[in-house]
Amino acid sequence: MRVPLSAAALALMAGAALAAEGWQWSIPDWLPPPPVPDDNPMTAEKVELGRHLFHDARLSADGTVACASCHVQAMGFADGRAVGIGVGGTEGQRNAPGLANVGYLPVLTWGNPMIDSLERHVLIPMFGTAPVEMGAAGMEAALFDRLAADPFYAEAFPAAFPDRPAPDLYTVTRALAAFQRTMISAGSPYDRFAYEGDRDALSASARRGQDLFFGERLECYHCHGGFNFTDNLETSRMKMAETGFHNTGVHEVIREGGEGIAAFTLREADLGRFRTPSLRNVAVTAPYMHDGSMATLSEVLDAYANGGRHPDVAQKDPLVAGFVLSAAEKADVIAFLESLTDEDFLSDPALSDPWPSGHPAVARRVVPCGDSGACGAPEPGG
């Protein structure tokens, strides 16, 4: 359970809501709790088990890749790479998105509208084969035996699941999902300014950037709106989830990787449409876009100013129409985006790696396959 570090956030905890007996969300009263499925109620024991599993490389085939390998806390639970790197240095197909407020997302991947729960999504990195990420497909029994032999898990699984005390697909996926629902980011300078009344929390430049971001010239807020800065949102107080997928002119859609949700809907109009990401902590989650092809926020703004990298793509969203920004205005927008960084979230010990150095659970980062011939070798110091 996350404990906010700021005094303002602590003062607002009195309004936090109970999601289940024995669990209280440590969140400000302006923020509704994320939805929690009836078959996976929140408990402190389940969340702590999930934290250990999230940082445990033994969930992968060769002990080199944990969930945290592609979702690094200091990077907003992104990883700084264009695409994820799996076991053996295998390169993935998509950029690893940040996980801030992931419990509020009704769809969990860039381009598959059918993955709509954290419990279900866990199966993709663990057991997926196109691409291989953690590479555990076909090794389920060995994986669960490996977890059961660990002294911590021998006590943690029964504590979290008294009626089903052994590691298995049910308990592992639910513990991981419960932990991810606690990845709540609500303590940025913008939050203090917009929701907590701290008029000094934003610089003059960031306030000017805010006006541009929420103005009709740039149109950013149409897709990156609400407290989570995305048009994909579901809270415990909503009757219906909101979902948004858009073609922003990143690809010519005939290119490999530009298919978007059309791969599932089979609709030509959906070519190149990908899920709108949250902009929470966006300044620390570079590179950007579903393919990690834009290295900086400046490059992203340039692409949108151009009406997209490929502005003539037929399926491009009409809101990506292009605009003109002066150098000073561009700096102001970037200052506003930087104000969405929640420093407490990036260092919160309740979300951090609990395993001691040298423990078998600790992941070893690997280099991607390439021309160097060092495919799959641990990175220096890894």
N, C-alpha and C positions, 0 to 999 in steps of 0.2 A: 504494500500500500504506500503510495507516494505521499511524502510529507513536504509541502511547499516550503521553501526556505525564506521567502520574503515575509516581512511583518504584515504587509497588506494582505497577502494571500492567507496568512494564518488568521487574521482578523475576520476573514470571510468564511472560514470553515464552518461556522455555526449554521450556515444555511445549506450545507451539503446534504444530499439525499441518500437514504438507505436503498441499496439495490437488492439486497437479500439479507436474511437474518445473519448477524455476525459480521457483516461487511459494511463499512461506511466509506464513501468516496471522499477523499480529501481534496476537494475542488472548491473554487469560489462559488458563491451563491448565484452569480449571473450565468453560470454554465450548467446546463442540464446534464445528468449522467448519460453515458452511452447506453445503448440497449444491451441487454443481457438475455441470452436464450434461456428458456425455462429448464432445459436439460443440462445447463452448465452454470449454476448459480455461483456467485463469487464467494470465495473464502480466503482468509489470509494464508492458510496452509496450501491451497491450490495455487495461489499467486506465487508464493515463494518456491514451490516446486517448479512452476513454469519458468521462473527466472533462472533457475539452475539449468533447466533443459535448454532454454534459449541460448545460453552461453556454453553449451556442452558439445564439443566437436565429435563426441562418440556417437552422435546421431547420424553421422555420415559414414560412408563405406570404409574410408581409410583413416578416419580420425583427424582430418585436416580442416574440415569445414563445419562450423556451427552456424546457427541462424545469425549470430552476431558477426560472423565473418563478412556478410554482405550488408549488415545493419549495425553500424558502429555508433555508439552513443554520442561521442563528441562530434560526429558529423550528422546529427539529427536522425540517427539510425539509417543513414544512407552509407555509401562506402567510398565515394570519391573516384570511382571508376566509371568508364563509359557504359560497360555492361558487367554483370556479375561474373565471378569466376568460381567454378565448381571444382569438384574433386579432380585430381590429376591436372589441374590448370585449364580445364575445359571452359571456353568462353561461352557465356550465355547469349541470349538474344535481346534482352531488355536491360535498361538502366534500373538499378536497385533503388526504389523510391524510399524517401524518409518515412518513418513510422509514427511521427507525432500525431496523436489523436486518431490513430488507425481504427479504434473501436467505433468511431462515428461514420466510417465509410461503409456504404451498403454494397459496394462492389470492390474487390480486392486486387485485381490485376489491371495492367494497362489496357488489355484488349479482349478480355473474356468476360462478358456481362453475366455469365452464369455462376461465377465464383462469388457467392454472396455471404459467406460467413468465415470468420477466422478459423473455426474448427475445420472447415473444409479446405481452406486455402493452405493450411499447414501441409497437406498431403502433396502439394505440387513441388516445393523445394526438397522435401524428404525423399519422395518416391518417383518424381517425374523423370522421364527419359528423353524428352525433346524440348529443351536441352537437359542434360544431366547436371544437377546442382549438388545435392548431397549424396546421390548415388546409392540410396539404400533399398532400391527396388529389388525384391527377391531375397533380401537379407533381414526380413522383419523379425523372425524368431531369434536370430543371433543378436540383433540390436536390442531386443527386449531382455534377453538373457544378460547382456553386457550391463544394462542399466540395473537389473535386479541384483547383480553382484556387488554394486557399489554400496558402501556402508551408509552414506547419506540417503540414497534412494530407498534403501531397505526400511527406513523409518518414514521418509517423506511421502512415499506413495500411499501407505496405509493411513497416514494422517490426513492426506488430502482426499482420499477415496476409501473411506472405511468399509464400504460395501463391495469394493472392487480393488483390493490392495496391491495387485501386481501390475507392473508396467505392461501396457498393451496399447493397441492403436487408440482405443477409446480414452484411456487416461492420459496418454502423452499429448494427444491433440487438444484435449480440453484444458489441460494445465497450461500449455503454451498459449492458447487463446485467452485464457483468463489473465495471464501475465500481460499480454499485449494490450488488453483493454485498460490497463493501468498506465499506459504510455500517454499520459495527458499533459499537453503543453498549453498553459494558460497564464504564463507569467512574463511575457515579453514586455518591452517598453510600450508597444502599441496597446497591449491589454491594460496596462496601468493607466494609459492615457484615455482609452475609449470606454473602459468598463469600470475603472476604479477612481476616476476623477482626478488623476494626477496630471495636471495641465503642463507640468514641467518634464514629463517623461519623454516627450518627443522634441527633437531639435527643430529649429525653424525650417531647415531644409527638409526634414522628414514630414513636417506638416504640409509643406508645399507639395511634396511628392504624394501625400495622401490625397490632396485635392485633385491632382492629376489622375491618380489611380482610380478614384471613384467618379471621375468626370466622364462626359460623353465623348471627349476627343479621343481618349485612349481605349475606352470601353472595357478595361480590364475586369471591372467588378461584375460584369454580366456572367462570366464563367468562374471568377475567383472571388465570390461573395460570401457573406455570412461570417460567423466567428472562425470557421475553419478554412476560409479562403478557397473554396471549391464549390461546384454545383453538384457534388456527390455528398449527401448528408443524410444521416439517420440518428435521431436521439431517442431517449426513452420516453419523450413527450410527444413525438410525432406519430400521427396515424398512418402516414405513408412516406416511404423513403423517396429522396430526390436523387436522380442519377443523370450524369452528363458525360457524353463522349463527343469529341470534336476533332475535325480535321483542320489543323492550323497551318497547313502548307509546308510542313517539315519535309515531306517526301513528294516526289512525283509518284503517284500511287502505283505505277507499273513496276516500280522498283521493289525488290525483295525487302520485306520488313515494313512496307507501307500499306499492308492489307487492313490493319485495324480490326474492329469488331466485325467487319464483313466476312472474316474467316468463319464466324459463327452464325451471323444472320443471313449470309449469302445475298445480301442486298448491295447493289452497286453504289447506292447512295451512302453506304457506310464505309466505303473504302477510305482508308487513312484516318478513320475516327478512333481516337484513343481517349481513355479516361482523363478527365481534368484532375491534375494533382493538387493537393493542398500546398499553399505557399508558406505554411508554418515552418520557421527555421530555414527558409529558402536560401539565405545567404551562406549557409554551411553545407548545403546538400548538392553542390555542383559535382559533375556536369549535369546538364539539363536535357529535357525531352525524353521520350520513351526509349530513344536509342543512345542517349548520352552524347549527342552530337554537337551540343553547344556548351562551350567551356565556362562561360561567364554570364552574369546577369546583363552586362553590357551587350554581349552578343545576342542574347535573347531579345532584348529591347530593339536592337537593330533589325532582327528578323521580323518582329511584329510591325515595326515602322515601315518595313518594305512590303507589308501585306502578306508575310510568310516568305520562307526561303524560296518556295515555288508559288508565286502569287496567282498563277493562272490555272492551278489545279481545279478541275470542275467541281469536286466535292468539298472544296474549302468552305469553312464556315463564313457566312457573309459578314459577321462581326469583325473578322480579321481583314480589315479593309485598308490598313496602313494609316500612318499619321506622321506628322512632323514634330520633332522635339529639338529644342536647342540643347547645346552641351550642358548648360546650367540646369535645364529642366530634367534632362536625363540623369544627372547627378542627384537631383532631388528625388526622383522615383526610386533610384537605387538606395538612397538613404532611408526612404520609407520601407522598402523591402528588408533592409537590414534591421529595421526596428521590430520585425517579426521574430527575431531571434530570442529564444527563452534560455538564458544562460543556466538557470537552475535546472531545467530539463536536461541540458547537455551534461550535467555533472551529478544528477540526482543519484545518491547511493542506492536507493530502492530499485533502480533500474540497471545497476552496474553489474559487472562480472563478479560473481561471488566465489569463484574457484581460485585457490591459491596458486601462485606461480609454480610451474613444474608439474601440476596435477594432470593426469591423462585427459581430463576434460578440456584442457586449454587448447584452443585452435591454433594451428600453424598455418599462417597465410602462405599461399603458393603463387608462383608467377604463372601467367597464362601461356598456353602453347604458342609458339611463334618460330621465327627464324633462328633464334639463339640456340636451339637444341636443348634448352633447359626446362622443357615443358614439365610442369608439375613439381619442380624443385622448390623447397621452402625458401621464402625470401630471407635475405640476411637478417639475422636476429630472430627469425620466426621459429 
